[in-house]
């Protein structure tokens, strides 16, 4: 839909099979967050490029997380290992700012500015931007 394995394989050490699964997952989550993305034909090239950039960043972040080297090496009083706070818990695949960006693409299609408060989605007319 937006990404392919060939787009991402030069940028990460993750296998092509893993990238294919990650791409499928991130695109499904993107369409869930911003339903207008299901019909790519509605988007301009600039909008599709913006969506591609957001999704590429999310997949590369996930791929980096899954392929990182988490060994601890110690020599005398010195040690090298994972950064503090890089626990094994999995973070959300799409960050809230990325979701807002994707929803902004849908809002631009309808001529509105989108925002969200909790579970309530708001749409504000663009008249105040002029």
N, C-alpha and C positions, 0 to 999 in steps of 0.2 A: 504494500500500500504506500508507505512513505519511505521506509528504509529497506535496504537489502544487506545481505551478509557482505557483499563486495564493498559496500560503503564503509563498513566498520572493521573488517579484518586487518587492514593495514595499521589500524590505530590501537589494537589491543592484542594480548597474548591468548585470549579466549579462543576455543575451538570454533570452527564454523557451525557445528551442530549446536553448541551452546548459544552462539549468537543468534541462530535461527529461532530458538525457543525464546530468548530474551526479546527479540524483535516482535515476535507474535504476542507476547505478554504485554509489552509496553504499548503496542498499538491498540490492543483490546482495552487497556486501562484508559488510554487517551480518548477513545471513542466513547467510553462510559462517562468520562469527565466532560467531554465536549462532543455531543452527539452529531453536530454538523460535520465532523471529520469523517463520518462514515461515507459521505459522498464527496470524494476528492474532486470531482468535476466542477463543483461549486466554487472551489478555491482558486484564487489567482496564483501565479507562479511565486510571487513574493510571500503570500500567505502559506503556501505549501512549503516554501523554503524555511519560513519561521517555525512551522510545525516540525519539519525535519530536524532543524537545529535543536529544538527542545528535546525531541525524542532521542536524538543521537547522544546528547549529553547524559540523559538518564540511562541509556543502555551502556555507555562507556563507564559511567560511575558504577553500575552494577557489575559489569565485566571486571573492572579493576578490583572491586570488592571480592569477587569470587576467585581471582587469580593472584591475589596479593601473597607475598611471602611473609608468613607470620612466625618464622623461626626466631628463637631467642639465642643469641650468641654471647658468650661471656669469656673474658680473658682477664684474669686478675680482678681488679676493682672496676673494670669497665664492662659494659654490656650494651648490646645493640639489639633492638627488637621492635615490635609493633609500637606505634605511637600511643601515648596515653589516651585513653578514651576510645580506642578503636576496638571495642568489644566485639564479640561474635554475634551480637544480636543484629538481625536484619532490619534495616530502616525502610520506610515506605519507598516504593519504586519511583513514584512521581512526587516531587516536592510540592508544597502548596503554591509556591511562586510559579512553578511550571504549569500547574493546573489552571491558575489564573491566566497565564499566557495563552494556553490552549482555548480557554473559554473566551478570551478576548478576540480570538480569531472568529469564533462563532458570532460573537456580538457585533463584530465589524460587518459580517455578512448581512445582519439584520438592521444595520445602521444605528446600533445602540452601543453604549459602553457598559460592560458587565462588571459586576462585583459580587461578592458573596459574604453573607453574615451567617456563620454557623451552617445550618442546613438550608437556609432560605436563600434563594438566588434572586438577586435584584437586577433590574435592567433600567438604566437611566437614559432618557433621550439625550441626543447630542446637541440640542439647541444651545445649551449653556457653554459648549466648547467654542462656538463661533465667535 
